[in-house]
């Protein structure tokens, strides 16, 4: 017997409130809180170097009292590629001892020389294999098309051992593509330039700039327990290359713009444009860097540990972090680290006095 | 022939001469008038006198002459013996004549009393004896225990009978000796058996049959008539659940196929995954078939719902291992879903809805021989959940949007010949965007899982009891995984065209041998595109930490594959020792042909692909045996060799290895089943499986090109499981299942064995459902499962470029466990029935004790603290269903 539509229109469902609570635990400690010795950043100058190129390093080590001025630091290059079955960014063997680790300096600012085989160990060049063996599998690039030389840091600060991985972008070619594409790639992309953290201001206090913790100016005073917006800013990059702007942009070279590109060419210290070789389509495209700001403080709390601007929003040259001053008065040390997504970094250290 | 004696009375009435007529004159008559008999009395009721038992031995004829006085109303007022034939005859005659009635005589046209002389004759005759029923029985449905009317029972060379409404049949005077009995009828595949009739004994039997719509494919020929012993199952170890049971298990929200998750040998799926992990095998190693058509998955995303309408399902069968030669291509278990026969009369259907989705089905005959059913389901939980939950839930548990639909058409070509067309489709999509002020934490997910199939099944039951089955099918699969984490993509896009053809012949080679042979062909042609890190998606065996941002390395590949295998197979069932011992050897010869379009990664857009073809012929011997010691106790064992093709997604020259070969393994199991009664049984099984040529990641720091994956892995699993089961009958059904097992992997030679990522040492499930009467039903489910193993992080390093902490060193792989999962679910339902149909409303409450079950380990930012993500709290789901 077929039911009439009237009878079919009966109770079918009752949406019982599911009343689901959040299932993920929240930890009380935050990435942005500096409560003990931490390694916050490593800067390579230049930000991108070719094999055998010299690189000046600078390390930022802090604790809850400010910058650690004299930590014990050992720098080493790792020469062992990461196996594909390891999820981390570097082979675990790099933190061990052996031939795969090449020490090259100590202290906070040593100078190193990129190993000669960097582009075959960590780059697109086909790794060396024994005669008769099939060719090796090159390292995959990152999402910007770049390759990195691992820099292993063993730090001792305040009696606490800290292991850290720094990475210097290495100037290699592209893994595949035609010769013409390689040439075009070289013209359309420049070695990475470290970004410049221009300033950190406080819009909620009339855009006053935070005082760098270098003793040159008095620290800013803020009331306790109050939220403050901190604004990190960096330079913009020209949309089109312009000879004479002091920036050796993609598309410019010694021939087309000696002014900007002849000696010690400098790239843009903001979200640089670069050429990206797509490994799927084997085509070159233009992109811009994304910029990421890491916020650290010895007291108080940040709403977000990291902020920034994606590549799609490269024309925005600021990023805000919201910091709530601690309820206890006293000095607070802050560090703002600016990174581009091609391995470049800059930072500033500040001190705020909480009233 | 037994002679029966039948007493017969021959009436011979005569009137005496008028002189002897007794007449009573009327005082009013005229004096001197002679009264005149104007009408004779007429016998209206004759009473038959039984032949006296005391005289039967003599067997003679006797006559008793009596004088009978009849009144004016025709009643007998007196009777006297005038001529005796003996005391016994006299007494019998007197007793009888006193019960005579007459039309009264008339004198002068008026009723008047008279006396008559009557001779009562007794004649002895021997009548043929009444035939004796010496063979009868009842025929009922093996599962529902209901009688089956209209079943024809034929005795070869003698005759036939048909069962009545009670399922009863009977034969009279069947000659002694052995007879071949054939049972046939509508919806029954003819089956034969043999009975023996012995002198002086009546043979009463009970036959329990499985009507055609309930019979498994290809099994009719060996459908042993269940007289006392249960039917021997096709797979040595398998659990079959009827659709009616499956729908009523708590926690399944009325979804029949979700019951598989509660069967022994099945590990509890990780939260929100819906994966089937059977006897320690990887999820992709267990194959799922619907009426012989391979489908890629059984559940929609998250395991929320199955992809096939439960109302079209007759039974679900899970063989966790050791299955026969008819199936292959998988190192794990086998799930076979049999659709039911469509009802020949009436328009039927249902609509159902709950908080998760709505479903409906319509089923109707198109003609006397053609029937159709259309079913579908659509979800809306992704839209309704946000009304009631915190956003955290959707962050952790992706809630898919899904639908599925099925169409089945069946057509009878003859009494024992039919063709069915089954079409089905399923689609899951998940879209999730989690914006973050940190561009490195911006996340977006898009997942599409879609497949469709069309298959045709031709069945023919042969007159010799054999049957033929042909099932060609074709389908399309499309899966997309498109994630972005901080701008780093993970993309896997797969388009596949799949096809298959299954043929089977099952018949008696001799009195004690049943053979099954056929072809099993399956192939797929896929186009794949992948982008992202070589370590994503994660593989079993990766040491990964939940919530860890993925690698930012990126590569890409586009490739095509063809995976094809053609497997002729054969197996023979030898019935020995009076059909108590069955030995079933089988073999499957399966050439695999796999191609990948790129042997090495391309280097430019114009780079012509140089492909690779790999051919391997696999030989899969199988052997099973079952022995029925006594009707209630049987033992069984099975051994088999199995092979499995590599996944198309692993044949990438960039992310995998185009030269991968088939994986292999063997299963060994043994056990026993004891039937306490027709409904209650206890099954115990021990099992061991070993596999090789598994595919882990390459551990080398300098892997060769196109060898991100290697084929060095091994696996093993061993354990035991028990199942105490009360099948659906009357008011109650339920089961207790417990599995104790260990599943391990060795990724490369020289490494130690480690726990399999999905290893669960203990899995216990207790399910029960009781009909309280008046339409109320109450059910409960208890589950206990060991937590999944995880690898502890023992030290970390700070990754300064990515500004996060990563694991540096780890404890032994999978050396820790998430705490055990314990949960109680309950279900209460109320059914209404009427002439219009049935309605059912249910409340399915998961986690009724509100236990916070740990589901995953999470760490703080620098791995110095850890905690657990817990599963859902008490989750009530109210639903309703109306069917007609």
Contacts between the chains, C-beta under 8 A, distances in Angstrom:
chain1	res1	chain2	res2	distance
A	1	B	346	7.7
A	1	B	835	6.5
A	1	B	836	6.2
A	1	B	837	7.3
A	1	B	884	6.5
A	2	B	347	5.3
A	2	B	884	6.8
A	3	B	836	5.6
A	3	B	837	6.2
A	3	B	882	7.3
A	3	B	884	4.9
A	7	B	836	6.2
A	8	B	351	6.6
A	8	B	882	6.6
A	10	B	839	6.9
A	10	B	880	7.5
A	10	B	882	6.1
A	11	B	841	6.8
A	11	B	880	5.4
A	12	B	351	6.7
A	12	B	352	7.5
A	12	B	353	4.1
A	12	B	358	7.2
A	12	B	880	5.2
A	12	B	882	7.8
A	13	B	353	3.8
A	13	B	354	5.4
A	13	B	355	6.6
A	13	B	358	7.2
A	13	B	878	6.9
A	13	B	879	6.3
A	13	B	880	6.2
A	14	B	355	7.8
A	14	B	878	4.5
A	14	B	880	7.9
A	15	B	355	5.2
A	15	B	384	5.9
A	15	B	387	7.9
A	15	B	388	7.8
A	15	B	878	7.9
A	16	B	355	6.0
A	16	B	876	4.9
A	16	B	877	6.8
A	16	B	878	5.0
A	17	B	388	4.7
A	18	B	355	7.0
A	18	B	385	6.5
A	18	B	388	4.4
A	18	B	389	5.8
A	18	B	875	6.3
A	19	B	388	6.3
A	19	B	389	7.7
A	19	B	873	7.5
A	20	B	385	7.8
A	20	B	388	7.0
A	20	B	389	4.2
A	20	B	390	6.8
A	20	B	393	5.0
A	20	B	872	6.2
A	20	B	873	6.7
A	20	B	875	7.4
A	21	B	390	6.6
A	21	B	392	8.0
A	21	B	873	6.3
A	22	B	390	4.8
A	22	B	392	3.5
A	22	B	393	7.1
A	23	B	392	6.2
A	23	B	393	6.4
A	23	B	396	5.6
A	23	B	397	7.6
A	23	B	855	7.6
A	23	B	869	5.5
A	23	B	870	5.4
A	23	B	871	6.8
A	23	B	872	7.2
A	24	B	392	5.5
A	24	B	395	7.1
A	24	B	396	5.7
A	24	B	858	6.9
A	24	B	869	5.3
A	25	B	858	6.5
A	25	B	867	4.0
A	25	B	868	7.0
A	25	B	869	6.9
A	27	B	860	4.1
A	27	B	861	7.5
A	27	B	865	5.9
A	27	B	867	7.0
A	29	B	860	5.7
A	29	B	861	7.2
A	29	B	865	7.2
A	30	B	861	7.2
A	31	B	804	7.8
A	31	B	861	4.3
A	31	B	862	7.9
A	38	B	798	7.5
A	39	B	798	5.3
A	39	B	800	6.7
A	40	B	800	7.7
A	41	B	800	5.8
A	41	B	803	7.9
A	42	B	800	4.7
A	80	B	701	5.5
A	81	B	701	4.9
A	81	B	702	6.5
A	82	B	701	7.2
A	83	B	697	7.6
A	83	B	698	6.9
A	83	B	699	5.3
A	83	B	700	6.1
A	83	B	701	5.2
A	83	B	703	7.4
A	84	B	534	5.2
A	84	B	535	7.0
A	84	B	697	5.3
A	84	B	698	5.5
A	84	B	703	6.2
A	84	B	708	4.9
A	85	B	535	8.0
A	85	B	541	7.8
A	85	B	542	7.1
A	85	B	696	6.9
A	85	B	697	3.5
A	85	B	698	6.4
A	85	B	699	5.1
A	85	B	747	7.9
A	86	B	535	8.0
A	86	B	543	7.7
A	87	B	535	5.2
A	87	B	538	7.8
A	87	B	542	5.9
A	87	B	543	6.5
A	87	B	544	5.3
A	87	B	548	7.2
A	87	B	551	6.6
A	88	B	799	8.0
A	88	B	806	4.7
A	88	B	807	6.4
A	88	B	808	7.5
A	89	B	551	6.7
A	89	B	552	7.7
A	89	B	799	5.6
A	89	B	801	7.9
A	89	B	802	6.8
A	89	B	806	6.5
A	90	B	799	8.0
A	91	B	701	6.4
A	92	B	808	6.1
A	92	B	809	6.4
A	93	B	701	7.9
A	95	B	797	6.5
A	95	B	808	5.8
A	126	B	705	7.6
A	127	B	702	5.2
A	129	B	702	7.0
A	129	B	704	7.4
A	133	B	704	6.9
A	134	B	704	4.4
A	134	B	705	6.0
A	134	B	707	7.8
A	135	B	704	6.9
A	135	B	705	4.7
A	136	B	702	5.2
A	136	B	703	6.8
A	136	B	704	6.0
A	136	B	705	6.3
A	137	B	702	7.8
A	137	B	703	4.6
A	137	B	704	6.3
A	137	B	705	5.0
A	137	B	706	7.3
A	137	B	707	6.7
A	137	B	708	6.7
A	139	B	553	7.6
A	140	B	533	7.2
A	140	B	534	6.2
A	140	B	553	4.3
A	140	B	554	6.3
A	140	B	555	4.4
A	141	B	553	6.9
A	141	B	554	6.5
A	141	B	555	7.6
A	142	B	488	7.7
A	142	B	552	4.7
A	142	B	553	5.6
A	142	B	554	6.4
A	143	B	487	5.9
A	143	B	488	4.4
A	143	B	489	7.4
A	143	B	552	5.5
A	143	B	553	7.9
A	143	B	554	4.7
A	148	B	801	7.0
A	153	B	800	7.9
A	162	B	798	6.9
A	163	B	795	7.5
A	163	B	796	7.6
A	163	B	797	4.1
A	163	B	798	7.2
A	163	B	808	6.4
A	164	B	797	5.9
A	164	B	798	4.3
A	164	B	799	7.7
A	164	B	800	5.6
A	165	B	797	5.4
A	165	B	798	7.0
A	165	B	799	5.0
A	165	B	800	6.4
A	165	B	801	7.6
A	165	B	806	7.7
A	166	B	800	4.9
A	166	B	801	6.9
A	167	B	800	7.4
A	167	B	801	4.5
A	175	B	603	8.0
A	176	B	601	7.2
A	176	B	602	7.0
A	176	B	603	3.8
A	176	B	604	6.2
A	177	B	603	6.9
A	177	B	604	5.7
A	178	B	604	5.2
A	178	B	606	7.9
A	181	B	604	7.3
A	278	B	556	6.9
A	279	B	531	7.9
A	279	B	554	7.2
A	279	B	555	5.2
A	279	B	556	4.3
A	279	B	557	7.9
A	279	B	654	7.9
A	280	B	529	7.3
A	280	B	531	5.6
A	280	B	556	3.0
A	280	B	557	7.1
A	280	B	558	6.6
A	281	B	556	7.8
A	281	B	605	6.9
A	282	B	602	7.2
A	282	B	603	7.7
A	282	B	604	5.0
A	282	B	605	4.2
A	282	B	607	7.8
A	283	B	605	7.0
A	290	B	439	4.8
A	290	B	440	7.9
A	290	B	487	6.3
A	291	B	439	7.7
A	292	B	438	6.6
A	292	B	439	5.9
A	292	B	440	5.6
A	292	B	803	7.4
A	294	B	803	5.2
A	304	B	436	7.7
A	304	B	437	4.7
A	304	B	438	6.3
A	305	B	438	7.3
A	305	B	861	8.0
A	306	B	437	7.3
A	306	B	438	3.5
A	306	B	440	6.5
A	306	B	441	6.8
A	306	B	803	7.1
A	307	B	437	4.3
A	307	B	438	5.9
A	308	B	437	7.3
A	308	B	438	6.0
A	308	B	439	4.5
A	308	B	440	7.3
A	309	B	439	6.5
A	310	B	439	4.2
A	310	B	442	6.6
A	310	B	487	6.7
A	311	B	439	7.8
A	311	B	487	6.6
A	319	B	437	7.9
A	337	B	803	7.3
A	339	B	801	7.4
A	339	B	803	6.8
A	341	B	439	8.0
A	341	B	440	7.9
A	341	B	487	7.1
A	343	B	801	5.5
A	345	B	800	7.8
A	345	B	801	7.9
